[in-house]
Amino acid sequence: MSTAQQLTDPVAHHAEGPCWSPRWGGLRWVDMLAGDVLSLGADGTVGRTHVGDVAAVVRPRAGGGAVIAVERGFALQEADGTLRTLPELWGADAGIRMNEGGCDPEGRFYCGSMAYDQDGGRGDGRGSVYRLDPDGTTTVAWGGVTISNGLGFSPDGSRAYYVDTPTGRIDVLDHDSATGLTGRRPFVQVTDDGPGHPDGLTVDAEGCVWVALFGGGAVRRYTPAGVLDGVVEVPGASQVTAVTFGGADLDELFITTSRENLPDDVEPVAGSLFTHRPGVRGLPVLPFAG
């Protein structure tokens, strides 16, 4: 058991999706429902760029700039900040939005959706996981998800880990460059190990999976065999949303938190960015090839 340290003030209402890349000079994350991409300066200051009604997740592009999941699809940002929003993936259902995702080793960008009302707690599975290919084409990778969340790949790229939060578990899929992601199956039932539901995740250089616990105030580490191997407590913020490795040596955990649906006088540090050095390194971020 170890404890994370607060790094910033509570700068976001619903912070998500931290991502470290030397291509853009360090850490970025999103204030999702504000539609803003945040960046951490070398002096600790936080920058903010508005990209739409929703900024769900951001990843670097191999040629510079970023790919961003916005409310109903994707947007491409150039290195100079110019933003081009791609055609919406759906239009009839205004109750659905993008939520979380990441890139595979081939540079294809996966992002999953969810209902704003979280399907009323019913788990009706109105969301889908979409794949944006480098040539700009988009396909549905799989459907029937409720709150699509973390996606991360093993060091050798042969496995991917994925969360649909209401299931209370992390799933694992096989990855192949030609067929993509297949064979989704349970990896570990996170809710068996204590309070909180699985949210965003990342994978370290040893192949272990780190998962944020929304409602659990912590991050857990699981071995490739699915064994609980460590816990990092996040003091004062129960709604832990996502985690990534960063820093020059990829040896620092960055942890995002949320104050969505919390009363103003509860958890004053919620919405802050936290940090921790766990003694292991992460993997370089996989960029979008488009």
Secondary structure, 3 states (H helix, E strand, C coil): CEECEECCCCCCCEEEEEEEEHHHCEEEEEEHHHCEEEEECCCCCEEEEECCCCEEEEEEECCCCEEEEECCEEEEECCCCCEEECCCCCCCCCCEEEEEEEECCCCCEEEEEEECCHHHHCCCCCEEEEEECCCCCEEEEEEEECEEEEEEECCCCCEEEEEEHHHCEEEEEEEECCCEEEEEEEEEEHHHHCCCEEEEEEEECCCCEEEEEECCCEEEEECCCCCEEEEEECCCCCEEEEEEEECCCCCEEEEEEECCCCCCCCCCCCCCEEEECCCCCECCCCCECC
